[in-house]
């Protein structure tokens, strides 16, 4: 059965912000707005509750997550836009949107928990209406309660939900359907003559592989969270060698034998990453809510040493599962796609 895709909170916030900007700048309350997604495609959203409120204007978009069991499905995403000095688009966390309180995330402490990709979508949507400086306040009524069902409290995001999404599109999660699709991706790669595939968790890993390695898109296979399933299948195909590339927050879980890295099926990577970091550096490190935060506290030399050690431990764990018949390499990258460290022979991908 074909599952229906939906849209991220970031895409909905961008559409609401554009509608609010149109009312503020053009005195026009649109019933529909069109925004551009990061891939360059355009999507039209119905708008509700478009009205003025003193010196600002607000609008709302109801989120449709498609067939994905998203906690924010059918939530109403509000954006209020007001003029400000200067020429920047600034962001404020309204009701139900969290604030970052700890380092290690892609947004620094003190900032609204609106991730970089949604910020860019919102900024672009508003800039289609005005070049003036504005403040965009994003709100999600009921967001504080919904956030209690997510990992936000553990990550130091307080007061509500995160505005997330890298593509603007929610792909529905169905384990059997997804695993069948993932297996097909490996089969197609093998059938097309790929002999040294790069296995990545998702879009961020794929972009990092294209940025740092001499590979082509067909050589990169996304495994989502299903590392055990995909590694087992890859070991049966005529690949000559394998490269695993991803964020240590995902790949470190493999060291603990957690081959399904979804947050609901694994215990997290912070503990194992901290242990290896302290064993490598022979010092105690300050506590961190995230693996990214652990690396943020290190200078370049120590960061590379820890990442190399972590990559080596991942490689050992994978070899213990699938055997050493296929040479393995592991590359760890940060959220920006920069290589932190690696283990194994990378020359086939250089």
C-alpha positions as CSV (number, residue, x, y, z in Angstrom):
1,X,0.0,0.0,0.0
2,X,1.3,3.4,-1.0
3,X,1.7,5.6,2.1
4,X,0.8,9.3,1.9
5,X,3.6,11.8,2.6
6,X,3.1,15.0,4.6
7,X,4.8,18.2,5.6
8,X,7.1,19.2,8.4
9,X,6.5,21.7,11.1
10,X,9.2,23.9,9.4
11,X,7.3,23.9,6.1
12,X,4.1,24.8,7.9
13,X,5.7,27.6,9.9
14,X,7.2,29.0,6.7
15,X,3.8,29.0,5.0
16,X,2.2,30.7,8.0
17,X,4.9,33.3,8.2
18,X,4.5,34.2,4.5
19,X,0.7,34.6,4.9
20,X,1.3,36.8,8.0
21,X,3.8,38.9,6.1
22,X,1.4,39.3,3.2
23,X,-1.3,40.6,5.6
24,X,1.2,42.9,7.4
25,X,2.8,44.3,4.2
26,X,0.0,44.1,1.6
27,X,-3.1,44.3,3.8
28,X,-4.2,41.0,2.2
29,X,-5.3,37.9,4.0
30,X,-4.6,35.0,1.7
31,X,-6.5,31.8,1.8
32,X,-3.6,29.9,0.3
33,X,0.1,30.5,0.1
34,X,2.9,28.8,-1.9
35,X,6.3,28.3,-0.6
36,X,9.5,26.8,-1.9
37,X,10.9,23.6,-0.3
38,X,14.7,23.1,-0.1
39,X,14.7,20.8,-3.1
40,X,13.3,23.7,-5.2
41,X,9.8,22.4,-5.5
42,X,6.8,24.6,-4.6
43,X,3.9,23.6,-2.3
44,X,0.6,25.3,-1.7
45,X,-0.8,25.4,1.9
46,X,-4.3,26.5,3.0
47,X,-4.2,29.2,5.6
48,X,-6.5,29.9,8.6
49,X,-6.8,32.5,11.3
50,X,-5.1,35.2,9.3
51,X,-5.6,38.5,11.3
52,X,-3.9,41.6,12.6
53,X,-2.9,41.9,16.3
54,X,-1.8,45.4,17.0
55,X,1.5,46.1,15.1
56,X,1.8,42.5,13.9
57,X,-0.1,40.0,11.8
58,X,-0.5,36.3,12.3
59,X,-1.6,33.3,10.4
60,X,-1.9,29.6,11.0
61,X,-1.4,26.4,9.0
62,X,-2.7,23.0,10.1
63,X,0.0,20.4,9.9
64,X,-0.7,17.3,7.8
65,X,2.0,14.6,8.4
66,X,0.5,12.2,5.9
67,X,0.5,8.6,7.1
68,X,3.4,9.2,9.5
69,X,2.6,8.7,13.2
70,X,4.0,12.1,14.0
71,X,3.1,13.6,17.4
72,X,2.4,17.0,15.7
73,X,0.0,15.6,13.1
74,X,-3.0,17.9,12.9
75,X,-1.3,20.5,15.2
76,X,-1.9,24.1,14.3
77,X,1.3,26.0,13.5
78,X,1.1,29.8,14.1
79,X,3.5,32.5,12.9
80,X,3.2,36.2,13.8
81,X,5.3,38.7,11.9
82,X,6.1,42.2,13.1
83,X,8.5,44.9,11.7
84,X,11.8,45.4,13.4
85,X,14.9,47.6,13.0
86,X,17.6,46.5,10.6
87,X,17.1,44.1,7.8
88,X,17.3,40.7,9.5
89,X,14.7,38.0,10.0
90,X,14.8,37.2,13.7
91,X,13.0,34.4,15.4
92,X,11.1,34.1,18.7
93,X,9.7,31.1,20.4
94,X,6.0,31.6,21.1
95,X,3.6,29.3,23.0
96,X,4.5,25.6,22.7
97,X,7.8,26.2,20.9
98,X,10.9,25.2,22.9
99,X,14.1,27.1,23.7
100,X,17.5,25.5,23.5
101,X,19.2,25.4,27.0
102,X,22.2,23.2,26.4
103,X,25.2,23.2,24.0
104,X,25.7,20.5,21.4
105,X,22.6,21.1,19.2
106,X,22.6,22.8,15.8
107,X,21.1,25.9,17.5
108,X,23.0,27.6,20.4
109,X,21.6,27.9,23.9
110,X,19.1,30.7,24.4
111,X,17.7,30.5,20.9
112,X,14.3,29.3,19.9
113,X,14.4,25.6,18.9
114,X,13.9,26.3,15.3
115,X,16.4,24.3,13.3
116,X,18.6,25.8,10.5
117,X,16.6,24.3,7.6
118,X,13.2,25.6,8.8
119,X,14.8,29.0,9.6
120,X,16.0,29.2,6.0
121,X,12.5,28.2,4.7
122,X,10.8,30.8,6.9
123,X,13.4,33.4,5.9
124,X,13.0,32.7,2.2
125,X,9.2,32.7,2.5
126,X,9.1,36.1,4.3
127,X,11.7,37.6,1.8
128,X,9.3,36.8,-1.0
129,X,7.0,39.5,0.6
130,X,9.3,42.0,2.2
131,X,13.0,43.0,2.5
132,X,12.5,44.8,5.8
133,X,13.7,43.6,9.1
134,X,11.0,41.4,10.8
135,X,10.5,39.3,14.0
136,X,8.8,36.0,13.4
137,X,7.2,34.4,16.4
138,X,6.3,30.7,15.9
139,X,3.7,29.1,18.2
140,X,2.1,25.7,18.5
141,X,-0.8,25.6,21.0
142,X,-0.5,22.5,23.1
143,X,3.2,22.1,22.1
144,X,4.4,21.9,25.6
145,X,2.3,18.9,26.3
146,X,3.3,17.3,23.0
147,X,7.0,17.9,23.7
148,X,6.8,15.6,26.8
149,X,6.3,12.7,24.4
150,X,9.5,13.5,22.5
151,X,13.3,13.5,23.4
152,X,13.3,17.3,23.7
153,X,13.4,17.3,27.6
154,X,16.5,15.0,27.5
155,X,18.2,17.3,25.0
156,X,17.7,20.5,27.0
157,X,14.9,21.9,24.9
158,X,12.5,23.4,27.3
159,X,9.0,24.8,27.0
160,X,7.8,23.0,23.9
161,X,8.5,21.4,20.6
162,X,11.3,21.9,18.1
163,X,10.6,23.2,14.6
164,X,12.4,20.6,12.5
165,X,12.8,19.0,9.1
166,X,15.5,19.2,6.5
167,X,13.4,18.7,3.3
168,X,10.0,20.1,4.3
169,X,8.4,16.7,3.6
170,X,7.5,14.0,6.1
171,X,8.0,10.5,4.7
172,X,5.7,8.1,6.4
173,X,7.2,5.5,8.7
174,X,6.1,1.9,8.1
175,X,8.7,-0.6,9.3
176,X,7.9,-3.4,6.8
177,X,7.5,-1.1,3.9
178,X,10.5,0.9,4.7
179,X,12.7,-2.2,5.2
180,X,11.5,-3.5,1.9
181,X,12.4,-0.2,0.2
182,X,15.8,-0.1,1.9
183,X,16.6,-3.7,0.8
184,X,15.6,-2.7,-2.8
185,X,18.1,0.2,-2.7
186,X,20.9,-2.2,-1.9
187,X,19.8,-4.7,-4.5
188,X,19.6,-1.9,-7.1
189,X,23.1,-0.7,-6.2
190,X,24.5,-4.2,-6.6
191,X,22.7,-4.7,-9.9
192,X,24.1,-1.5,-11.2
193,X,27.7,-2.5,-10.6
194,X,28.3,-0.7,-7.4
195,X,31.1,-2.6,-5.5
196,X,31.9,-0.1,-2.7
197,X,28.7,1.3,-1.4
198,X,28.5,4.0,1.2
199,X,25.8,3.3,3.9
200,X,24.4,6.5,5.5
201,X,21.5,7.1,8.0
202,X,19.7,9.7,5.8
203,X,19.9,13.0,4.0
204,X,22.6,14.6,6.2
205,X,24.9,11.6,5.7
206,X,24.3,11.6,2.0
207,X,25.2,15.2,1.7
208,X,28.3,14.6,3.8
209,X,29.4,11.7,1.6
210,X,29.0,13.7,-1.6
211,X,30.9,16.6,0.0
212,X,33.8,14.7,1.3
213,X,34.2,11.6,-0.9
214,X,34.7,10.7,-4.6
215,X,31.3,9.0,-4.9
216,X,28.2,9.3,-7.1
217,X,24.6,9.4,-5.7
218,X,23.9,5.8,-6.8
219,X,26.7,4.6,-4.7
220,X,25.2,6.0,-1.5
221,X,22.5,3.9,0.2
222,X,20.3,5.3,3.0
223,X,19.7,2.8,5.8
224,X,17.5,4.9,8.0
225,X,17.8,3.3,11.5
226,X,17.9,-0.3,10.2
227,X,21.6,-0.9,10.4
228,X,21.5,-4.5,11.4
229,X,19.0,-5.5,8.7
230,X,20.9,-3.6,6.0
231,X,24.4,-4.8,7.0
232,X,23.2,-8.4,7.1
233,X,21.7,-8.0,3.6
234,X,24.8,-6.1,2.3
235,X,27.0,-8.9,3.5
236,X,25.2,-11.3,1.1
237,X,25.5,-9.1,-2.0
238,X,28.6,-9.0,-4.3
239,X,30.0,-5.8,-2.8
240,X,33.8,-5.8,-2.4
241,X,33.9,-3.5,0.6
242,X,31.6,-1.3,2.7
243,X,31.8,2.2,4.1
244,X,29.6,3.4,6.9
245,X,29.3,7.2,7.2
246,X,27.2,9.1,9.7
247,X,27.0,11.1,12.9
248,X,28.5,9.5,16.0
249,X,25.2,10.0,17.7
250,X,23.8,7.3,15.5
251,X,26.8,5.1,14.7
252,X,28.1,4.8,18.3
253,X,24.9,2.9,19.2
254,X,26.2,0.0,17.1
255,X,29.1,-0.5,19.5
256,X,26.5,-1.4,22.1
257,X,24.9,-3.9,19.7
258,X,21.9,-1.6,19.1
259,X,21.3,-2.3,15.5
260,X,18.0,-0.4,15.2
261,X,19.1,3.1,16.1
262,X,15.6,4.7,16.3
263,X,15.3,6.6,19.6
264,X,12.4,4.4,20.7
265,X,14.4,1.2,20.2
266,X,17.8,2.2,21.5
267,X,19.3,3.7,24.7
268,X,21.3,6.5,23.1
269,X,24.9,7.1,22.2
270,X,26.1,9.7,24.7
271,X,27.2,7.1,27.3
272,X,29.3,5.0,24.9
273,X,30.8,8.1,23.2
274,X,31.7,9.6,26.6
275,X,33.3,6.4,27.8
276,X,35.5,6.1,24.7
277,X,36.4,9.8,24.8
278,X,37.5,9.5,28.4
279,X,39.4,6.3,27.7
280,X,41.1,7.9,24.7
281,X,42.1,11.1,26.4
282,X,42.7,9.7,29.9
283,X,40.7,12.6,31.4
284,X,37.2,13.2,32.8
285,X,35.1,15.3,30.6
286,X,32.1,17.6,31.5
287,X,28.7,16.0,31.2
288,X,26.8,16.6,27.9
289,X,23.3,16.0,26.7
290,X,24.4,15.1,23.2
291,X,27.3,13.4,21.4
292,X,27.7,16.6,19.4
293,X,28.2,18.4,22.7
294,X,31.0,16.1,23.7
295,X,32.9,16.9,20.6
296,X,32.2,20.6,20.9
297,X,34.2,20.7,24.1
298,X,37.4,19.3,22.5
299,X,40.1,21.0,20.5
300,X,40.9,19.8,17.0
301,X,43.5,17.3,17.9
302,X,41.5,15.7,20.7
303,X,38.4,15.7,18.6
304,X,40.1,13.8,15.9
305,X,41.6,11.3,18.3
306,X,38.3,10.6,19.9
307,X,36.5,10.3,16.6
308,X,39.1,7.9,15.3
309,X,38.8,5.7,18.3
310,X,35.0,5.8,18.1
311,X,35.1,4.9,14.4
312,X,37.4,2.0,15.1
313,X,35.1,0.7,17.8
314,X,32.2,0.9,15.3
315,X,34.2,-1.1,12.8
316,X,35.0,-3.8,15.3
317,X,31.3,-4.1,16.2
318,X,30.2,-4.4,12.6
319,X,32.9,-6.9,11.8
320,X,31.8,-9.0,14.7
321,X,28.3,-9.1,13.3
322,X,28.9,-9.7,9.6
323,X,32.4,-11.1,9.5
324,X,35.6,-9.7,8.0
325,X,35.1,-11.0,4.5
326,X,34.4,-7.5,3.2
327,X,36.9,-4.8,4.2
328,X,35.1,-2.1,6.2
329,X,35.7,1.6,6.8
330,X,33.9,4.0,9.0
331,X,33.7,7.8,8.7
332,X,32.1,10.0,11.4
333,X,30.8,13.4,10.6
334,X,29.2,16.3,12.5
335,X,25.8,17.9,11.8
336,X,27.5,20.2,9.3
337,X,28.8,17.3,7.3
338,X,32.5,17.9,8.3
339,X,34.6,14.7,8.9
340,X,35.4,14.2,12.6
341,X,37.4,11.0,12.3
342,X,37.6,7.7,10.5
343,X,38.9,4.2,10.6
344,X,39.8,1.7,7.8
345,X,41.1,2.1,4.3
346,X,39.3,5.0,2.6
347,X,41.3,5.0,-0.6
348,X,38.5,3.4,-2.7
349,X,36.3,6.4,-1.9
350,X,39.0,9.1,-2.4
